[in-house]
Amino acid sequence: MSIHWPAEFEPQSSVLLTWPHTGTDWGQDFPSVEPVFRQLAALVTQQADLIVAAQDPERVDEQLAIAGVQSERVHVVPCPSDDVWARDHGPITVFEGGTPLALDFQFDGWGGKFDASLDNRITQQLDEAGALRPARRMNVDWTLEGGGIETDGQGSLLGTEACLLDPRRNPGVERHALERQLHEWLGIQQVLWLSSGHLEGDDTDSHIDTLARFVTPELIAYQACDDALDSHHSSLAAMRKQLQALRHRDGHGFELVPLPLPAPQVDASGRRLPAGYANFLILNESVLVPVYKTAADDVALRRLDDAFAGRRIEPVDCRALITQNGSLHCVTMNIPRMEDCL
């Protein structure tokens, strides 16, 4: 039976957030990042339902009320968590012959860099609470993160060698064996591999959602760097050449939209953070775009506005979010529309 993994630009039922608390990267300062989550919750619920994995459900209810979120559009699930990066610990939803499956891959904190034992159980707890219905959860004994894979919805997957072939995640992983597994799990017919591309401060080993994203099956928006003196220039230039050489399954190349690199964002110690614009979230009617209050914001917003015909562009200030090495797409997981399966 055929497997279909929908692209993010296809219709969605809901979006998952895992709410911050004192045990997450921000520690006692977690209220500093809650405005981002409140804004995301408000924007998502204008056009889809919201699922929230909440270590402190009462606080989440209070925060959602502050944001003016309609309670009937939200399912808050009591759920202990290590951190907030729902893109990587949330379910990846596919359709098998029209039946939705919530694939529950293993999450090990990006190759064991961080403890993720609580996060690794979140999808199971969401399922037990009924938050994933009508999808059936299927446990997959393989480490795979949603931020590391990108699909055109037509059987092609875009990803990086550094992440997908990382032996710390899956010891003994081989390219051809992984491609066979991606076909079995996600219905992938073609893997489009990138061997270049990286943002400083990135813990994920070059997640594709920080670098290059499908806007349509024919168009890819990607993180560029025009400054020859910037440390990212050579790697991102090499990635651009690889994107130019990629071919769709029918043989044609992809239209490419370069996104500027924002002015360097740094933490209190001066360490550069992995800020970029490819970490946008596509919703049913809009595209939420991370911004950092630099001159490049306007350029990125204009280019994405041109690329996403028919969807409005919504900037989201992600300066508080990026301090812990992730941005807007990283803290969300979209769940495709399943109404026809009810």
C-alpha positions, 0 to 999 in steps of 0.5 A: 500500500502506498505511503504519502507524506504531505508537504508542509504547504498542504492543508493542516489540521493542527500544530504542536507546541511544547511549552517552556518551563524551568527545566528547559534551556531558559531555566528560571528565565523561561518567561522571557521566551513565552511571548514567542509561544503566545504569539505562535499560539494566537497565529496558529489558532486563527487557522488550525487547532493547537496541541500543547504538551505542557509540564505545567498545564495551569500556567499554559492555560493562563498564557493562552488566555493572555494571548486571547486564544480560543479554548475550543481550538486548543488541546493541552496535554499534561506532559513532562518535557526536557525542552521545547523543540517539538519539530524533533520530538513530535510525530511525523504524520503520513497516510497509508492508503488514506489512513493516517499514521503518526510515526513516533521515531526515536529522539536522542537529543541530536546524537546524545548531545543532551538528555531527551528521555522525557521528550522521547515519550511525548508522542506516546503521551499525546496519543494516549491522551487522544490528541493525535486522533484519528491518526494511529501511532506507530513506534519506529525504532530509528532516530530521526528528527522532523527538522532533519527532513523536508519533503515536496509532498511528491516523493522527494526528500531534501536532507543533509548528509551530516544529519541523516548519516550521523552514526551517533544517531544511528550506528552503522547507518549507510546511505542506501539502506537509509534511503530504502527505509525512508521509502518504507516509512515515508514513501520517499522515491528520491533523496536529494542530498546536500553535503554542504551548509551549516550555521554557527551555533547549530546543535543539530548537525545541519538540520535542513530546516535551517538551510533549505525549504520547499515552497512548492514542489518546484521552488526551494527557498534557501539560506544564502550569504553574500558577504565574502568575509562572513564565516558562513560564506564558503559553506553556503555558497557550496550548498547553493551550487549543490541546490542548483545541480539537484533535479526533480524526479522528472529531470528538471531543476528547481527554482531557487529563492535566496534568503539573506543572512541576518546580522550576527546574533550572539549570546552574552558570551559573544558566541554566534547563534544560528539565526536564519530565515529558512526556519519559517513555518507554513500554515494554511493561510500564512507563513510565519517568518522568524525575524531578528530586528536587523536590516535583512529582515525586510529583504527576507520578508519581501522575498518570501512574500513573492515566493508564497503567492496566496499566503500572507507573511507574518513576522515573529520576533525570535531573538529570545528563541534563538538564544538557545540555538533554535528558531520558529520552525524548530519549536513547532510540528505541523499535523496534516489535515485528517478530516476526511479520515474521521 
